[in-house]
Amino acid sequence: MTAKQKPFLWFIPRDTIWHRLVMFLVIPMLVIVILALLADLVIMPWITRHGEEFPLPDVVGMSLTDATEAFGEEGIEIVIAGEEPTPDRPEGTVLTQTPAAGSMVKKGRRIKLIISAGQEMVSVPPMVGFSQRQAELRLKEAGLKSGTFNWAADDSIRFANVLVYSVPSEGSLVPKGMLINLFFSRGSQTSIIFVPQLVGLNLDEAQKVVDSVGLNISKVDFTVNLVLLPYTVMWQSVQPGNKVEIGSSIQLKASVTD
């Protein structure tokens, strides 16, 4: 028998136990291993669409509608995982996404989104009959802030410095953090007033306001300011909302251009 006619496994003598082990044990095992590798490297990736992974688009800042459309084109399923109140983002805006943008995913993957619930609304608390301090505490507890302090005539309330009403009124739904203007009773006899807000007013307007509440402007200093209009009040010696006696004096600083 020539070299070209040599049978398979010619180097193992026939009719020996080694020949039978190779033919009936080793060769079948090699075939199984090759088939397993073929299934793992070729067949399974094709079945699981391993080659169809793609980077996840960034939808943070989008509306929920736009995010749904963007993910829908990629075959992504959206799950709303929660909502958070945000005063600076419209309701329905996507705040976070999990997995993050750029993550490699496959079609059918679930993406969790946190979206904006919009501006949180709160109710103006009951404060009629409260003192200034009590009203401010109630506003703070409700997530609101006190705005301007004003006097209001009310014959039903004899005591001075008692809240008559607020604007917006109690029970109104308003954005959290909103300024609530408070109106207090002068009482039957009182010489105490709230200092009005003068900063930002023209000097002539400030004079009219001061005269209307019974205060006096004792001194006006002028400071060069090229941003504000001339004679705009920039500073007042007594802060708005402070209580002083009628006839008290207040000092101002106003702007000039040169």
Secondary structure per residue as TSV (DSSP state, phi and psi in degrees):
chain	resnum	aa	ss	phi	psi
A	1	M	-	360.0	129.2
A	2	T	-	-79.3	174.2
A	3	A	G	-65.3	-35.6
A	4	K	G	-70.0	-19.4
A	5	Q	G	-101.5	9.5
A	6	K	-	-68.2	134.3
A	7	P	-	-71.9	164.3
A	8	F	T	-61.0	138.0
A	9	L	T	57.8	42.2
A	10	W	T	-63.1	-22.0
A	11	F	T	-79.2	-7.7
A	12	I	S	-105.3	120.7
A	13	P	-	-58.2	137.8
A	14	R	T	-69.1	165.0
A	15	D	T	57.5	34.4
A	16	T	S	-124.3	161.6
A	17	I	H	-64.3	-30.2
A	18	W	H	-68.4	-37.8
A	19	H	H	-65.4	-42.0
A	20	R	H	-67.8	-38.2
A	21	L	H	-62.9	-41.5
A	22	V	I	-66.8	-45.9
A	23	M	I	-68.8	-38.9
A	24	F	I	-106.8	-6.2
A	25	L	I	-126.8	-56.2
A	26	V	I	-67.5	-47.8
A	27	I	H	-63.8	-45.8
A	28	P	H	-59.5	-37.4
A	29	M	H	-66.1	-40.2
A	30	L	H	-61.9	-40.1
A	31	V	H	-63.4	-42.2
A	32	I	H	-62.6	-44.0
A	33	V	H	-62.3	-44.4
A	34	I	H	-62.4	-42.0
A	35	L	H	-64.8	-38.8
A	36	A	H	-65.0	-43.6
A	37	L	H	-63.4	-40.3
A	38	L	H	-62.2	-41.3
A	39	A	I	-67.6	-39.3
A	40	D	I	-73.3	-37.4
A	41	L	I	-92.7	-20.9
A	42	V	I	-121.3	-54.7
A	43	I	I	-71.2	-49.6
A	44	M	H	-63.2	-45.2
A	45	P	H	-57.5	-35.4
A	46	W	H	-68.1	-39.8
A	47	I	H	-68.4	-43.2
A	48	T	T	-86.0	2.6
A	49	R	T	57.0	39.9
A	50	H	G	-58.5	-33.3
A	51	G	G	-78.2	-0.1
A	52	E	G	-103.9	16.8
A	53	E	-	-66.2	148.5
A	54	F	E	-147.5	156.0
A	55	P	E	-71.9	137.4
A	56	L	-	-71.3	129.0
A	57	P	-	-68.9	157.3
A	58	D	-	-91.8	117.1
A	59	V	-	-115.2	3.4
A	60	V	T	-63.0	129.9
A	61	G	T	96.0	-15.1
A	62	M	S	-80.8	160.6
A	63	S	B	-72.8	159.2
A	64	L	H	-61.3	-34.7
A	65	T	H	-63.3	-47.7
A	66	D	H	-65.6	-39.4
A	67	A	H	-63.9	-39.9
A	68	T	H	-62.7	-41.6
A	69	E	H	-65.8	-41.8
A	70	A	H	-63.7	-43.4
A	71	F	H	-74.6	-31.7
A	72	G	H	-62.0	-36.4
A	73	E	H	-65.4	-26.1
A	74	E	H	-97.0	-1.0
A	75	G	T	75.3	30.2
A	76	I	-	-97.2	138.8
A	77	E	E	-95.8	131.1
A	78	I	E	-98.3	136.2
A	79	V	E	-124.5	121.3
A	80	I	E	-80.0	107.9
A	81	A	E	-86.6	-14.1
A	82	G	E	168.9	171.3
A	83	E	E	-131.5	145.8
A	84	E	E	-133.4	135.8
A	85	P	E	-69.1	132.8
A	86	T	-	-139.7	115.7
A	87	P	T	-68.7	-21.7
A	88	D	T	-104.1	6.6
A	89	R	S	-127.9	135.0
A	90	P	-	-62.1	152.9
A	91	E	T	-59.0	135.6
A	92	G	T	91.9	-1.4
A	93	T	B	-73.8	137.1
A	94	V	E	-74.1	124.1
A	95	L	E	-96.2	-42.9
A	96	T	E	-143.9	157.0
A	97	Q	E	-135.8	143.6
A	98	T	E	-134.9	121.0
A	99	P	S	-65.5	165.0
A	100	A	-	-73.0	162.1
A	101	A	T	-58.1	139.9
A	102	G	T	95.0	-14.9
A	103	S	-	-65.2	140.8
A	104	M	E	-80.8	122.9
A	105	V	E	-135.6	170.6
A	106	K	-	-117.2	163.8
A	107	K	T	-58.7	142.1
A	108	G	T	92.5	-5.6
A	109	R	-	-68.3	142.6
A	110	R	E	-89.3	132.1
A	111	I	E	-117.6	127.1
A	112	K	E	-93.2	132.1
A	113	L	E	-120.7	141.2
A	114	I	E	-106.3	125.5
A	115	I	E	-117.3	161.9
A	116	S	E	-78.2	137.2
A	117	A	E	-91.9	4.7
A	118	G	E	80.9	-164.1
A	119	Q	S	-71.3	127.1
A	120	E	-	-72.7	130.8
A	121	M	E	-104.1	141.6
A	122	V	E	-132.8	164.5
A	123	S	E	-99.7	135.5
A	124	V	-	-66.6	123.8
A	125	P	-	-74.9	158.9
A	126	P	-	-66.5	129.8
A	127	M	-	-139.9	-3.3
A	128	V	T	-59.0	131.0
A	129	G	T	90.9	-4.2
A	130	F	-	-87.5	156.5
A	131	S	B	-75.7	171.4
A	132	Q	H	-59.1	-46.9
A	133	R	H	-61.9	-45.0
A	134	Q	H	-64.2	-40.9
A	135	A	H	-64.1	-40.8
A	136	E	H	-64.4	-39.1
A	137	L	H	-65.4	-41.2
A	138	R	H	-63.9	-40.1
A	139	L	H	-63.6	-43.6
A	140	K	H	-62.3	-42.1
A	141	E	H	-62.5	-31.4
A	142	A	T	-86.2	-1.7
A	143	G	T	83.0	23.3
A	144	L	-	-117.5	172.3
A	145	K	E	-128.5	151.5
A	146	S	E	-80.4	135.9
A	147	G	E	-96.2	-121.8
A	148	T	E	-83.5	153.7
A	149	F	E	-107.3	130.0
A	150	N	E	-134.9	161.7
A	151	W	E	-96.5	146.6
A	152	A	E	-140.1	138.9
A	153	A	-	-82.3	129.0
A	154	D	-	-152.5	106.1
A	155	D	T	-67.1	-18.3
A	156	S	T	-78.5	-15.7
A	157	I	-	-112.5	115.1
A	158	R	-	-83.7	-25.1
A	159	F	S	-88.7	146.6
A	160	A	T	-81.4	157.3
A	161	N	T	62.2	30.7
A	162	V	B	-109.8	136.0
A	163	L	E	-65.5	128.9
A	164	V	E	-95.4	-46.7
A	165	Y	E	-163.5	170.1
A	166	S	E	-128.8	160.8
A	167	V	E	-131.8	115.0
A	168	P	S	-63.2	159.9
A	169	S	-	-76.7	163.3
A	170	E	T	-59.1	143.0
A	171	G	T	90.4	-13.7
A	172	S	-	-70.9	140.9
A	173	L	E	-87.5	121.7
A	174	V	E	-134.9	159.5
A	175	P	E	-62.2	140.3
A	176	K	T	-59.6	137.3
A	177	G	T	90.1	0.0
A	178	M	-	-68.9	149.6
A	179	L	E	-82.7	129.3
A	180	I	E	-111.4	121.9
A	181	N	E	-81.2	135.1
A	182	L	E	-114.8	138.4
A	183	F	E	-121.0	121.6
A	184	F	E	-111.9	154.9
A	185	S	E	-81.6	141.9
A	186	R	-	-77.2	-20.0
A	187	G	-	80.9	177.5
A	188	S	S	-69.6	-35.0
A	189	Q	S	-146.5	120.8
A	190	T	-	-156.7	147.4
A	191	S	-	-118.3	12.7
A	192	I	E	-101.8	135.9
A	193	I	E	-133.0	164.4
A	194	F	E	-90.5	137.9
A	195	V	-	-72.8	127.4
A	196	P	-	-78.2	165.5
A	197	Q	-	-78.4	120.2
A	198	L	-	-114.4	-26.6
A	199	V	T	-61.3	131.1
A	200	G	T	100.7	-16.4
A	201	L	S	-85.2	153.9
A	202	N	B	-66.3	150.2
A	203	L	H	-58.6	-38.0
A	204	D	H	-66.0	-41.4
A	205	E	H	-64.4	-41.1
A	206	A	H	-61.7	-39.1
A	207	Q	H	-62.3	-41.3
A	208	K	H	-64.5	-41.7
A	209	V	H	-64.7	-45.2
A	210	V	H	-61.1	-42.8
A	211	D	H	-63.8	-37.0
A	212	S	H	-68.2	-25.6
A	213	V	H	-103.0	0.0
A	214	G	T	87.2	27.0
A	215	L	-	-105.7	173.2
A	216	N	E	-128.9	145.3
A	217	I	E	-97.1	112.4
A	218	S	E	-87.7	-25.8
A	219	K	E	-159.2	141.4
A	220	V	E	-127.6	119.9
A	221	D	E	-99.6	144.9
A	222	F	E	-112.7	136.2
A	223	T	E	-128.8	136.5
A	224	V	E	-67.7	127.8
A	225	N	-	-149.6	114.7
A	226	L	S	-87.6	-1.1
A	227	V	S	-93.0	-45.4
A	228	L	S	-82.4	157.4
A	229	L	-	-67.0	150.7
A	230	P	T	-57.7	142.1
A	231	Y	T	66.5	31.7
A	232	T	B	-90.2	131.5
A	233	V	E	-67.5	124.7
A	234	M	E	-105.6	-21.3
A	235	W	E	-159.1	146.6
A	236	Q	E	-132.6	142.6
A	237	S	S	-70.5	-27.2
A	238	V	S	-115.8	126.2
A	239	Q	-	-69.0	146.6
A	240	P	T	-57.3	139.9
A	241	G	T	94.5	-17.6
A	242	N	-	-68.3	147.0
A	243	K	E	-93.1	131.0
A	244	V	E	-139.0	165.8
A	245	E	E	-80.2	148.2
A	246	I	T	-58.1	136.7
A	247	G	T	95.2	-5.1
A	248	S	-	-66.7	156.4
A	249	S	E	-101.6	153.6
A	250	I	E	-140.4	142.3
A	251	Q	E	-105.0	149.5
A	252	L	E	-132.2	155.6
A	253	K	E	-121.3	134.9
A	254	A	E	-129.5	159.0
A	255	S	E	-88.8	149.7
A	256	V	E	-138.5	161.6
A	257	T	-	-92.8	-18.2
A	258	D	-	-156.3	360.0
